[in-house]
Each structure stands twice: as C-alpha cells, then as structure tokens.
Amino acid sequence: LACVSTIYKAPLAGTNPGGLSADMDLRSYFASMAPKLEKPSQWCGVSFQPADWSTMLEIAGAAAECMKQKYNVIMIPHHTQIFAVLMFAVRACGVNDKSEKVLAASLPKTMLARVGTGEGKSLIIGMLAAFVAKKGLRAHVINDQRVLTKRDYDTNAALFESLGIQASADPKHLRAETVSIVYCTGDDIEKTCLDALTEGQSLAYEEELNSCVLIVDEVDGMIFDKGPASEKEFNDNDFGEWVNTWINQLETTGSIERDWDDFRASGESTAQIQKEVEAAYNMAFAKKEGKDYVQRGGAYYMLDPKTQMVQEHGWSLWLEIVRRTKTGKTATYRYVKAVLCRLQCFRAYSCIFGLTGSLGQDAEKGYLSDFYDAVCFNVPFFLDTCRTDEPPPRAALQDVVSVLGEQGDPGGAPSRKGTKGSIGLLVERNDSKAL
C-alpha cells in the first residue's frame, strides 16, 4: 500500500477535470494531466517502473475512451479501481524476477481483494488483465459461470482490441501463446490441466504457466464451494451399450433380464452397474424440470440443489435417462477415472489474483493463507473516498450508517449497504429538516 501511494498521488484527470470534453482523446489527456512517476517505486525488491505507470495510464485512458464510445458519456476509472489494479500490478511486476531481493522476499503466491458489489469489479479485472498482457505475460480470467464469463469478456473486448491485445473467450486458446488473455471457467482450467497430464505434457504445461497469471472472479464460489479436488468422469462405450439395453428392458418389462449367452453379463461389477441403472431409472421419474434439471439450447443440465445454478459439466445417470426419454437419444454411461487436485491445478500459475464480495471469516482466511499462500486486502467503497469542502450536516453520515446497519443488517454491523433501515427511526434520531 505504501508503494502504491507513491505511484497514484492525484486523480488521473488532474485536480481540475473541468477541461474534459467529449471530443478529446482521453489517452493523451491522461498522459499529460496525470501525476508523473519520476523514479521506480519499490516493494519487497520488486520495481514498479515509470514505464509501468505509463502503461497504466494508457490502459485507463483506453477504458475511459471505450466507455465514452459506448455510452457517449465521459466515465473515468475511479480512485478505488486504480488503487486495486495497482496493488495487483506491483505484484505482477515480480513474476519471473529472479533477483536476490525478490527471491529473499518470498512474495505471496496469492493476493485477494474484497470488492463490494457494484464497485466496478469487471473493469478492475479487465484493466488488470490488460496490464498483465502488456508486461508480456498471459492472463487467464476465470468465473464459475460461463454466462458471466462471456458477459465480462464482451464488456472488456473493446478495451483489449483498442490496446492491440489478442483476447478470447474460447477455452481452446488456454495454451495458445499468441492469445494473451483468455476468459473461461474453472472447469476449463481443470480440463486443460488434465489433458496435459494424460497426454504426457505436464512438464511443458507447468513451464507455460510460469509466465501466466490466474485472475479469479468470485473467489468464494471457486475455491470454497467447490472444494480442493474434483472427480473427472469419462465415457465407457461398452458399459454404455449395456446400460441402454437394460433401460429398454426396464421400459418394456419393468425389470432387467440377464443375458446368459454373454459371458460378460456375470460378475460383481456388472451386478453393481445393474443396480445403479435401476436406481437411476426410478430416480429419473421423481426429478422435476426447473427444480432438478433444466433444458437449454436442446441440451439438459443438472441444477445445483442449493443454489439452483446450472451445473454445466454435471453428469448423472438419471439425467441421461431423462434426456433419453425426452429426445430418444441413447444414454451415455460415465465412470470416475481421475481425481484432480484443484488446489495444485490453480497453484501451478505464477501467481493468483482474486476478487470477491466477501473474504469470509477467520477460518476461511486461514485456509487461504495456509494452502494458497494468500494475503488479503479490502478495497474501500468508492463513495467513501469522495471528499467535500462542506461540513457534514447535523444528521451525520455515521449516524445514518449506524441506524441502517442496526435495522437492515442481520449481523447488526454498521454497513453502507444497509437498505432496510427505518426512515421513521432516522427522522426520530435526526430531525426531518437536517435529514
């Protein structure tokens, strides 16, 4: 933080932004009006160079220019967004730095920021990914939901294009050296890692990730909710043929008949799969569309029982039977062939940057520190950083915050986000005129 405060000392548009107009080039304006960095700023042996600050100004100017083109309004990245990007950017400057000072400093593997909802997290991620790319590194931006991944990529695509950065939302580009930024899901990262392992390219894959940064959107959902490992299922064509035969028998006779002419029909494994098919067949009729599964784009997906979110890569035999019943297509049988350590998969990156609305309690923070070598910091709400020359009214902001927190926050903690506070109580505490 001390390092960043020596870099960003005044607003990007200067102390008098009244000279801004819709027809000016915001990149050039920022370059001339923003505070200059005369010498490198140091942190734990890492040097943030004046050229790095010029890159930041170029990215911020491009972001403002894209917003102007899209909305026809001048919207400058605000203070907390710039501070958040700089906190990560300084750490990114230490990637592949083999100097004695940096090695001795033992830089944190993971940096996590708590960014409030509506505070411009997507733009922070976009600018950070652009900075990583401008440093000659690659950035993989992941979100648990593909819909949100595609939305965030589309939001920042114009920014990347204006900066001449090759970016993509296709997971096939995760190992492409020519694509500097890839937006994808955590499952895409795991699949790429598993493919490298099964193809005997694990060493080459790890070498590639030495110059790649992982940026995680919504850390809690990606790390805590999914756990440290994941099971990977593979299709089995032989058993798949049997499964469809047994489903046919259940549909016509209500029971599975053993094929005495097939020597493979005996054995403990076959009996186990038959029981699995019978249980899944009965379960399929108990499942409800919209509650347990959903149909989208001609495909069927499981729904998470807790969150009701689509499990894009979720598989179950009962879902295959539902799909078979509704579409007439044969069911696919899969079995667990690999267990992938998600923790090791993510830690293979040179460093991890995460943004989330909540960093959890002491237990979660302790887990992140122990297993991800993580340090955390809070990004203040933008409105809390705004200043005014006028003295506060008698209905002081702190009083309003306290009442809203007491009335609207289940934990009773003061919160600027409280929305259920009693207006009557506010008026009683501070007279209506002052309020």
C-alpha positions as CSV (number, residue, x, y, z in Angstrom):
1,L,0.0,0.0,0.0
2,A,2.9,2.4,0.8
3,C,4.3,1.6,-2.6
4,V,1.0,2.2,-4.4
5,S,0.5,5.5,-2.6
6,T,3.8,6.8,-4.0
7,I,2.6,6.0,-7.6
8,Y,-1.0,7.2,-7.6
9,K,-0.8,10.6,-5.9
10,A,-3.5,12.6,-7.7
11,P,-6.6,12.0,-9.9
12,L,-6.0,10.8,-13.4
13,A,-7.7,13.8,-14.9
14,G,-5.8,16.3,-12.7
15,T,-7.2,18.4,-9.9
16,N,-9.4,20.3,-12.3
17,P,-11.2,17.9,-14.6
18,G,-13.5,20.7,-15.9
19,G,-11.4,20.8,-19.1
20,L,-12.7,17.4,-20.2
21,S,-14.8,17.3,-23.3
22,A,-16.4,14.6,-25.4
23,D,-14.3,15.3,-28.5
24,M,-10.9,15.0,-26.9
25,D,-8.5,12.0,-26.8
26,L,-8.7,10.8,-23.2
27,R,-5.5,8.7,-23.5
28,S,-3.4,11.8,-24.4
29,Y,-5.2,13.9,-21.8
30,F,-4.4,11.4,-19.0
31,A,-0.8,11.2,-20.2
32,S,-0.4,14.9,-19.8
33,M,-2.5,15.6,-16.7
34,A,-2.0,12.6,-14.5
35,P,0.8,12.7,-11.9
36,K,4.2,11.6,-13.2
37,L,6.3,8.8,-11.7
38,E,9.8,10.1,-11.7
39,K,11.6,7.0,-10.4
40,P,10.9,3.3,-9.7
41,S,8.7,2.5,-6.8
42,Q,10.0,-0.4,-4.7
43,W,8.1,-3.2,-2.9
44,C,9.8,-6.3,-1.5
45,G,12.6,-6.0,-4.1
46,V,10.0,-5.6,-6.9
47,S,10.4,-2.4,-9.0
48,F,7.4,-0.7,-10.5
49,Q,9.0,1.4,-13.3
50,P,7.8,4.7,-14.7
51,A,7.2,2.8,-17.9
52,D,4.7,0.6,-16.0
53,W,2.9,3.7,-14.8
54,S,2.7,4.9,-18.4
55,T,1.2,1.6,-19.3
56,M,-1.4,2.0,-16.5
57,L,-2.3,5.5,-17.9
58,E,-2.6,4.0,-21.4
59,I,-5.0,1.3,-20.1
60,A,-7.1,3.7,-18.0
61,G,-7.3,6.2,-20.9
62,A,-8.4,3.3,-23.3
63,A,-11.0,2.2,-20.7
64,A,-12.4,5.8,-20.5
65,E,-12.4,6.1,-24.2
66,C,-14.3,2.8,-24.6
67,M,-16.9,4.0,-22.1
68,K,-17.3,7.3,-23.9
69,Q,-17.8,5.5,-27.2
70,K,-20.3,3.1,-25.7
71,Y,-22.4,5.4,-23.6
72,N,-21.5,8.9,-25.0
73,V,-20.6,10.0,-21.5
74,I,-17.1,10.6,-20.1
75,M,-16.6,8.0,-17.3
76,I,-13.1,7.8,-15.8
77,P,-12.0,4.8,-13.8
78,H,-12.4,5.9,-10.2
79,H,-9.8,6.0,-7.4
80,T,-10.6,2.6,-5.8
81,Q,-10.4,0.9,-9.2
82,I,-7.0,2.3,-9.9
83,F,-5.7,1.5,-6.5
84,A,-7.0,-2.1,-6.7
85,V,-5.4,-2.6,-10.1
86,L,-2.1,-1.1,-8.9
87,M,-2.0,-3.4,-5.8
88,F,-2.1,-6.4,-8.2
89,A,0.1,-4.7,-10.8
90,V,3.0,-4.2,-8.5
91,R,2.9,-7.9,-7.6
92,A,2.7,-8.8,-11.3
93,C,6.0,-6.9,-11.9
94,G,7.6,-9.6,-9.7
95,V,6.7,-12.5,-11.9
96,N,9.8,-14.3,-13.3
97,D,12.0,-11.8,-11.4
98,K,14.9,-13.9,-10.2
99,S,16.9,-11.2,-8.4
100,E,18.2,-11.9,-5.0
101,K,16.0,-9.3,-3.3
102,V,12.8,-10.7,-4.8
103,L,13.7,-14.3,-4.1
104,A,14.5,-13.4,-0.5
105,A,11.3,-11.5,0.0
106,S,9.1,-14.6,-0.6
107,L,6.4,-12.8,-2.4
108,P,2.9,-14.1,-1.7
109,K,1.6,-16.6,-4.2
110,T,-2.0,-15.2,-4.0
111,M,-3.4,-11.8,-3.5
112,L,-7.1,-11.4,-2.8
113,A,-9.2,-8.2,-2.7
114,R,-12.6,-7.7,-1.2
115,V,-14.5,-5.5,-3.7
116,G,-18.1,-4.5,-3.0
117,T,-21.0,-5.3,-5.3
118,G,-21.5,-2.6,-7.9
119,E,-17.9,-1.2,-7.4
120,G,-16.8,-2.0,-10.9
121,K,-15.1,-5.3,-10.4
122,S,-15.4,-6.3,-14.1
123,L,-13.5,-3.2,-15.2
124,I,-10.8,-3.8,-12.5
125,I,-10.3,-7.3,-13.8
126,G,-10.2,-6.1,-17.4
127,M,-7.6,-3.4,-16.7
128,L,-5.6,-5.8,-14.6
129,A,-5.6,-8.5,-17.4
130,A,-4.5,-5.8,-19.9
131,F,-1.6,-4.8,-17.7
132,V,-0.5,-8.4,-17.3
133,A,-0.6,-8.8,-21.1
134,K,1.3,-5.5,-21.6
135,K,4.0,-6.9,-19.3
136,G,4.5,-9.8,-21.8
137,L,2.6,-12.3,-19.6
138,R,-0.6,-14.2,-20.2
139,A,-3.8,-13.8,-18.1
140,H,-6.5,-16.4,-17.6
141,V,-9.6,-14.9,-16.1
142,I,-12.0,-17.4,-14.6
143,N,-15.5,-17.4,-13.3
144,D,-17.6,-20.3,-12.1
145,Q,-20.4,-19.5,-14.5
146,R,-19.9,-19.5,-18.3
147,V,-22.7,-17.0,-18.8
148,L,-20.9,-14.5,-16.6
149,T,-17.6,-15.3,-18.2
150,K,-18.9,-14.4,-21.6
151,R,-20.6,-11.3,-20.3
152,D,-17.5,-10.0,-18.7
153,Y,-15.4,-10.8,-21.8
154,D,-17.9,-8.9,-24.1
155,T,-17.8,-6.0,-21.7
156,N,-14.0,-5.6,-22.0
157,A,-13.5,-6.9,-25.6
158,A,-13.4,-3.3,-27.0
159,L,-10.7,-2.3,-24.4
160,F,-8.4,-5.2,-25.3
161,E,-8.9,-4.5,-29.0
162,S,-8.1,-0.8,-28.6
163,L,-4.9,-1.8,-26.8
164,G,-3.9,-4.2,-29.5
165,I,-4.2,-7.2,-27.1
166,Q,-5.3,-10.6,-28.5
167,A,-8.0,-11.9,-26.2
168,S,-10.6,-14.7,-26.4
169,A,-13.4,-16.4,-24.5
170,D,-12.6,-19.8,-26.1
171,P,-11.0,-22.3,-23.7
172,K,-9.2,-23.9,-26.7
173,H,-6.9,-20.9,-26.5
174,L,-5.7,-21.5,-23.0
175,R,-2.4,-22.9,-24.2
176,A,-2.1,-20.6,-27.2
177,E,1.0,-18.4,-26.8
178,T,-0.4,-15.8,-29.2
179,V,-3.6,-15.2,-27.1
180,S,-2.6,-13.0,-24.1
181,I,-6.0,-13.0,-22.3
182,V,-8.5,-15.9,-22.1
183,Y,-11.8,-15.7,-20.2
184,C,-13.0,-19.1,-19.2
185,T,-14.4,-21.2,-16.3
186,G,-12.6,-23.1,-13.6
187,D,-13.7,-26.3,-15.2
188,D,-11.9,-25.3,-18.4
189,I,-8.7,-24.8,-16.4
190,E,-9.1,-28.2,-14.8
191,K,-9.7,-29.9,-18.2
192,T,-6.7,-28.3,-19.8
193,C,-4.6,-29.4,-16.8
194,L,-6.0,-33.0,-17.0
195,D,-5.5,-33.1,-20.8
196,A,-1.8,-32.1,-20.3
197,L,-1.4,-34.8,-17.7
198,T,-3.0,-37.6,-19.8
199,E,-1.0,-36.6,-22.9
200,G,2.3,-36.6,-21.1
201,Q,2.8,-32.9,-21.4
202,S,2.7,-32.0,-17.7
203,L,6.2,-30.5,-17.6
204,A,5.6,-28.4,-20.7
205,Y,2.3,-27.2,-19.3
206,E,3.9,-26.2,-15.9
207,E,6.6,-24.3,-17.8
208,E,3.9,-22.4,-19.8
209,L,2.2,-21.4,-16.6
210,N,5.4,-19.8,-15.2
211,S,4.6,-16.8,-17.4
212,C,0.8,-16.9,-16.8
213,V,-1.3,-15.2,-14.1
214,L,-4.6,-16.6,-12.9
215,I,-7.3,-14.0,-12.2
216,V,-10.3,-15.4,-10.2
217,D,-13.6,-13.6,-10.2
218,E,-15.7,-14.5,-7.0
219,V,-13.1,-16.4,-5.1
220,D,-15.5,-17.8,-2.5
221,G,-17.5,-19.7,-5.2
222,M,-14.5,-21.0,-7.0
223,I,-12.4,-22.1,-4.0
224,F,-14.7,-22.7,-1.0
225,D,-17.8,-24.0,-2.7
226,K,-16.1,-26.5,-5.0
227,G,-13.5,-27.9,-2.6
228,P,-9.9,-28.8,-3.1
229,A,-10.4,-31.7,-5.5
230,S,-12.8,-32.7,-8.3
231,E,-13.7,-36.1,-9.9
232,K,-13.3,-36.4,-13.6
233,E,-15.7,-38.8,-15.5
234,F,-15.0,-40.5,-18.8
235,N,-17.4,-42.2,-21.3
236,D,-17.4,-46.0,-21.4
237,N,-18.8,-47.3,-24.7
238,D,-19.0,-51.0,-23.7
239,F,-21.0,-50.3,-20.5
240,G,-23.0,-47.6,-22.3
241,E,-24.3,-50.3,-24.7
242,W,-25.4,-52.5,-21.8
243,V,-26.9,-49.6,-19.9
244,N,-29.2,-48.7,-22.9
245,T,-30.2,-52.4,-23.2
246,W,-31.1,-52.5,-19.5
247,I,-33.1,-49.3,-19.8
248,N,-35.0,-50.8,-22.7
249,Q,-35.9,-53.8,-20.5
250,L,-37.0,-51.6,-17.7
251,E,-39.2,-49.6,-20.0
252,T,-40.8,-52.7,-21.5
253,T,-40.9,-55.3,-18.7
254,G,-40.1,-53.3,-15.6
255,S,-37.0,-55.4,-14.7
256,I,-33.6,-56.2,-16.0
257,E,-33.1,-59.6,-17.6
258,R,-29.6,-61.3,-17.5
259,D,-28.2,-62.3,-20.9
260,W,-26.9,-65.8,-20.2
261,D,-25.2,-66.0,-23.6
262,D,-22.9,-63.1,-22.8
263,F,-20.0,-64.2,-20.5
264,R,-19.5,-60.5,-19.6
265,A,-23.0,-60.5,-18.0
266,S,-21.7,-62.2,-14.9
267,G,-19.5,-60.7,-12.3
268,E,-19.7,-58.2,-9.4
269,S,-19.1,-55.1,-11.5
270,T,-22.0,-55.9,-13.9
271,A,-24.3,-56.6,-11.0
272,Q,-23.3,-53.2,-9.4
273,I,-24.0,-51.3,-12.6
274,Q,-27.4,-53.0,-13.0
275,K,-28.3,-51.8,-9.5
276,E,-27.1,-48.3,-10.5
277,V,-29.3,-48.4,-13.6
278,E,-32.4,-49.5,-11.7
279,A,-31.8,-46.8,-9.0
280,A,-31.3,-44.1,-11.7
281,Y,-34.3,-45.2,-13.6
282,N,-36.6,-44.8,-10.6
283,M,-34.9,-41.5,-9.7
284,A,-35.5,-40.1,-13.2
285,F,-39.2,-40.2,-12.7
286,A,-39.0,-38.4,-9.4
287,K,-37.0,-35.5,-10.8
288,K,-38.7,-32.2,-11.7
289,E,-37.8,-29.9,-14.6
290,G,-36.9,-26.5,-13.3
291,K,-36.1,-27.9,-9.9
292,D,-33.6,-30.7,-10.5
293,Y,-32.7,-30.1,-14.1
294,V,-33.3,-27.6,-17.0
295,Q,-33.4,-27.7,-20.7
296,R,-31.4,-25.1,-22.6
297,G,-30.4,-24.9,-26.2
298,G,-31.5,-28.5,-26.8
299,A,-29.3,-29.8,-24.0
300,Y,-30.2,-30.9,-20.5
301,Y,-28.3,-29.8,-17.4
302,M,-28.4,-30.6,-13.7
303,L,-29.3,-27.8,-11.3
304,D,-27.3,-27.3,-8.1
305,P,-29.7,-28.4,-5.2
306,K,-28.6,-25.5,-3.0
307,T,-28.2,-22.6,-5.4
308,Q,-30.3,-23.7,-8.4
309,M,-27.5,-22.7,-10.7
310,V,-26.8,-24.7,-13.8
311,Q,-24.0,-27.3,-13.4
312,E,-22.6,-27.1,-16.9
313,H,-20.4,-30.2,-16.6
314,G,-22.5,-32.1,-14.1
315,W,-23.4,-35.7,-15.1
316,S,-25.7,-38.3,-13.6
317,L,-27.2,-41.4,-15.0
318,W,-30.7,-40.3,-14.0
319,L,-30.2,-37.2,-16.2
320,E,-29.1,-39.4,-19.1
321,I,-32.3,-41.4,-18.7
322,V,-34.4,-38.1,-18.6
323,R,-32.6,-37.0,-21.8
324,R,-33.1,-40.4,-23.4
325,T,-36.8,-40.3,-22.6
326,K,-37.4,-36.8,-23.9
327,T,-35.2,-36.9,-27.0
328,G,-35.0,-40.6,-27.9
329,K,-31.2,-40.4,-27.9
330,T,-29.1,-43.2,-26.4
331,A,-27.9,-42.7,-22.8
332,T,-24.2,-42.2,-22.2
333,Y,-22.5,-44.0,-19.3
334,R,-19.6,-42.5,-17.5
335,Y,-17.3,-43.5,-14.6
336,V,-14.8,-41.7,-12.5
337,K,-11.4,-42.3,-13.9
338,A,-9.4,-39.4,-12.3
339,V,-9.4,-37.2,-9.2
340,L,-7.8,-33.9,-9.9
341,C,-6.4,-31.7,-7.2
342,R,-7.9,-28.3,-7.9
343,L,-5.6,-26.7,-5.4
344,Q,-2.4,-27.9,-7.2
345,C,-4.0,-27.1,-10.6
346,F,-4.5,-23.4,-9.6
347,R,-1.2,-23.1,-7.8
348,A,0.7,-24.1,-10.9
349,Y,0.2,-20.5,-12.1
350,S,3.0,-17.9,-11.4
351,C,0.6,-16.1,-9.1
352,I,-3.1,-15.8,-8.4
353,F,-5.2,-12.6,-8.2
354,G,-8.7,-12.9,-6.8
355,L,-11.6,-10.5,-6.4
356,T,-14.7,-11.3,-4.4
357,G,-17.5,-9.6,-2.5
358,S,-16.6,-11.4,0.7
359,L,-13.3,-12.8,2.0
360,G,-15.0,-14.9,4.7
361,Q,-14.2,-15.2,8.4
362,D,-11.0,-16.1,10.2
363,A,-11.4,-19.8,9.2
364,E,-11.7,-19.1,5.5
365,K,-8.8,-16.6,5.6
366,G,-6.7,-19.1,7.5
367,Y,-7.4,-21.7,4.9
368,L,-6.4,-19.3,2.1
369,S,-3.2,-18.4,3.9
370,D,-2.2,-22.0,4.6
371,F,-2.9,-23.6,1.3
372,Y,-2.8,-20.7,-1.2
373,D,-0.2,-18.6,0.5
374,A,-2.7,-15.7,0.3
375,V,-2.7,-12.2,1.6
376,C,-6.0,-10.2,1.6
377,F,-6.9,-6.5,1.4
378,N,-10.1,-4.6,1.4
379,V,-10.9,-2.1,-1.4
380,P,-12.9,0.8,0.1
381,F,-16.3,1.7,-1.3
382,F,-15.9,4.5,-3.9
383,L,-18.3,6.9,-2.2
384,D,-16.4,6.5,1.0
385,T,-13.3,8.0,-0.8
386,C,-15.2,11.1,-2.1
387,R,-14.4,14.4,-0.3
388,T,-16.4,17.6,0.1
389,D,-15.4,21.1,1.3
390,E,-18.8,21.5,3.0
391,P,-19.1,20.4,6.7
392,P,-21.4,17.4,7.3
393,P,-25.0,18.2,8.2
394,R,-26.2,17.6,11.8
395,A,-27.7,14.3,10.6
396,A,-24.1,12.9,10.4
397,L,-23.3,10.2,7.9
398,Q,-22.1,7.9,10.7
399,D,-25.5,8.1,12.4
400,V,-27.3,7.2,9.2
401,V,-24.9,4.3,8.6
402,S,-25.3,3.1,12.1
403,V,-29.1,3.1,12.0
404,L,-29.2,1.4,8.6
405,G,-26.7,-1.2,9.9
406,E,-28.7,-1.9,13.0
407,Q,-32.0,-2.1,11.2
408,G,-31.0,-3.7,7.9
409,D,-28.0,-5.9,8.5
410,P,-28.7,-9.3,10.0
411,G,-25.4,-9.2,11.8
412,G,-26.1,-5.8,13.3
413,A,-22.8,-4.4,12.0
414,P,-22.7,-0.9,10.5
415,S,-22.9,-1.2,6.8
416,R,-23.2,1.3,4.0
417,K,-25.1,-1.3,2.1
418,G,-28.0,-1.5,4.5
419,T,-31.2,-1.0,2.7
420,K,-33.9,-1.9,5.2
421,G,-33.4,0.9,7.8
422,S,-36.4,2.5,9.3
423,I,-36.9,6.1,7.9
424,G,-39.0,6.8,10.9
425,L,-36.2,6.0,13.2
426,L,-33.9,8.2,11.2
427,V,-36.2,11.1,11.5
428,E,-36.6,10.5,15.2
429,R,-32.8,10.4,15.6
430,N,-32.2,13.5,13.4
431,D,-34.9,15.9,12.7
432,S,-36.5,15.8,9.3
433,K,-35.0,19.1,8.1
434,A,-31.5,18.1,8.9
435,L,-32.2,14.6,7.4
